[in-house]
Amino acid sequence: MLGYCPCIMCFESKKVSRIMKAKVLVVGCTGQTGSLIVEQLENNNLVDVRYCSRRQEQVNRWQSEGKDAVYLDLNEPRTFGIALAGIDRLFILTGYTVDMLLQSKTLTDAAVKAGVSHIVHWGIFANWDCTEGHFAWH
Ligand SMILES: NC(=O)c1ccc[n+]([C@@H]2O[C@H](COP(=O)([O-])OP(=O)(O)OC[C@H]3O[C@@H](n4cnc5c(N)ncnc54)[C@H](OP(=O)(O)O)[C@@H]3O)[C@@H](O)[C@H]2O)c1
């Protein structure tokens, strides 16, 4: 996409060709799954990653490394608004407990409100008549 450089030196409407990167919020990026996803995204020139954790000390650590990082607790919907501000895409990962329903719904609803255009939810699926608990739940 073509954009305009916002700096005052370029104010004379000099067109600059630069890529407008999509901002991706990755839930669970301290975990096994999320850390691999973040690693892949960090090597992708088309996206910028926003890290999040429910542990403030981890958020502080990322921020001190110059990363875009925010506090987000899936059990605290009031933390979603700031975490989602300016986000284009969202990766949702939850633990496998009954809480996942509320966590996924509230975060998805907040993402829609925030104008997020693409959501990937970490899940599983099987044939419709599968009776194994993990799959039937989904
Ligand atoms: N829900 C589904 O549809 C589904 C489908 C497949 C797998 N899973 C589950 O997905 C998980 C992925 O496995 P994994 O090996 O990557 O897990 P893991 O290494 O235990 O990592 C879990 C991640 O979730 C984050 N997290 C947990 N509770 C949170 C909360 N309340 N708010 C914000 N972040 C929270 C943790 O972040 P911090 O500790 O840094 O906050 C951590 O980064 C497993 O629990 C698996 O059962 C779920």
Ligand as a Chemical Component Dictionary entry (heavy atoms), coordinates in Angstrom:
data_LIG
# 
_chem_comp.id                   LIG 
_chem_comp.type                 NON-POLYMER 
_chem_comp.pdbx_formal_charge   0 
_chem_comp.three_letter_code    LIG 
# 
loop_
_chem_comp_atom.comp_id 
_chem_comp_atom.atom_id 
_chem_comp_atom.alt_atom_id 
_chem_comp_atom.type_symbol 
_chem_comp_atom.charge 
_chem_comp_atom.model_Cartn_x 
_chem_comp_atom.model_Cartn_y 
_chem_comp_atom.model_Cartn_z 
_chem_comp_atom.pdbx_ordinal 
LIG N1  N1  N 0  -9.484  -23.418 23.710 1  
LIG C1  C1  C 0  -9.269  -24.221 22.662 2  
LIG O1  O1  O 0  -10.046 -24.284 21.739 3  
LIG C2  C2  C 0  -7.996  -24.991 22.607 4  
LIG C3  C3  C 0  -7.711  -25.807 21.527 5  
LIG C4  C4  C 0  -6.483  -26.465 21.496 6  
LIG C5  C5  C 0  -5.619  -26.272 22.566 7  
LIG N2  N2  N 1  -5.995  -25.469 23.597 8  
LIG C6  C6  C 0  -5.175  -25.188 24.729 9  
LIG O2  O2  O 0  -4.260  -24.220 24.305 10 
LIG C7  C7  C 0  -3.205  -24.201 25.238 11 
LIG C8  C8  C 0  -1.979  -24.099 24.392 12 
LIG O3  O3  O 0  -0.992  -24.885 24.825 13 
LIG P1  P1  P 0  0.411   -24.325 25.193 14 
LIG O4  O4  O 0  1.224   -25.556 25.339 15 
LIG O5  O5  O -1 0.850   -23.248 24.230 16 
LIG O6  O6  O 0  0.078   -23.643 26.615 17 
LIG P2  P2  P 0  1.094   -23.033 27.640 18 
LIG O7  O7  O 0  2.508   -23.233 27.206 19 
LIG O8  O8  O 0  0.660   -23.494 28.993 20 
LIG O9  O9  O 0  0.766   -21.473 27.502 21 
LIG C9  C9  C 0  -0.455  -20.960 27.915 22 
LIG C10 C10 C 0  -0.457  -19.494 27.527 23 
LIG O10 O10 O 0  -1.749  -18.964 27.816 24 
LIG C11 C11 C 0  -1.587  -17.746 28.506 25 
LIG N3  N3  N 0  -2.700  -17.557 29.416 26 
LIG C12 C12 C 0  -3.204  -18.485 30.264 27 
LIG N4  N4  N 0  -4.207  -17.943 30.974 28 
LIG C13 C13 C 0  -4.320  -16.665 30.552 29 
LIG C14 C14 C 0  -5.159  -15.603 30.912 30 
LIG N5  N5  N 0  -6.101  -15.714 31.865 31 
LIG N6  N6  N 0  -5.011  -14.418 30.281 32 
LIG C15 C15 C 0  -4.050  -14.271 29.324 33 
LIG N7  N7  N 0  -3.227  -15.229 28.931 34 
LIG C16 C16 C 0  -3.355  -16.424 29.557 35 
LIG C17 C17 C 0  -0.277  -17.835 29.240 36 
LIG O11 O11 O 0  0.207   -16.524 29.357 37 
LIG P3  P3  P 0  0.830   -15.852 30.682 38 
LIG O12 O12 O 0  1.025   -16.940 31.691 39 
LIG O13 O13 O 0  2.079   -15.192 30.238 40 
LIG O14 O14 O 0  -0.169  -14.828 31.083 41 
LIG C18 C18 C 0  0.570   -18.672 28.281 42 
LIG O15 O15 O 0  1.224   -17.839 27.357 43 
LIG C19 C19 C 0  -3.372  -25.490 26.089 44 
LIG O16 O16 O 0  -3.928  -25.115 27.344 45 
LIG C20 C20 C 0  -4.398  -26.308 25.307 46 
LIG O17 O17 O 0  -5.198  -27.124 26.126 47 
LIG C21 C21 C 0  -7.149  -24.842 23.630 48 
# 
loop_
_chem_comp_bond.comp_id 
_chem_comp_bond.atom_id_1 
_chem_comp_bond.atom_id_2 
_chem_comp_bond.value_order 
_chem_comp_bond.pdbx_ordinal 
LIG N1  C1  SING 1  
LIG C1  O1  DOUB 2  
LIG C1  C2  SING 3  
LIG C2  C3  SING 4  
LIG C2  C21 DOUB 5  
LIG C3  C4  DOUB 6  
LIG C4  C5  SING 7  
LIG C5  N2  DOUB 8  
LIG N2  C6  SING 9  
LIG N2  C21 SING 10 
LIG C6  O2  SING 11 
LIG C6  C20 SING 12 
LIG O2  C7  SING 13 
LIG C7  C8  SING 14 
LIG C7  C19 SING 15 
LIG C8  O3  SING 16 
LIG O3  P1  SING 17 
LIG P1  O4  DOUB 18 
LIG P1  O5  SING 19 
LIG P1  O6  SING 20 
LIG O6  P2  SING 21 
LIG P2  O7  DOUB 22 
LIG P2  O8  SING 23 
LIG P2  O9  SING 24 
LIG O9  C9  SING 25 
LIG C9  C10 SING 26 
LIG C10 O10 SING 27 
LIG C10 C18 SING 28 
LIG O10 C11 SING 29 
LIG C11 N3  SING 30 
LIG C11 C17 SING 31 
LIG N3  C12 SING 32 
LIG N3  C16 SING 33 
LIG C12 N4  DOUB 34 
LIG N4  C13 SING 35 
LIG C13 C14 SING 36 
LIG C13 C16 DOUB 37 
LIG C14 N5  SING 38 
LIG C14 N6  DOUB 39 
LIG N6  C15 SING 40 
LIG C15 N7  DOUB 41 
LIG N7  C16 SING 42 
LIG C17 O11 SING 43 
LIG C17 C18 SING 44 
LIG O11 P3  SING 45 
LIG P3  O12 DOUB 46 
LIG P3  O13 SING 47 
LIG P3  O14 SING 48 
LIG C18 O15 SING 49 
LIG C19 O16 SING 50 
LIG C19 C20 SING 51 
LIG C20 O17 SING 52 
# 
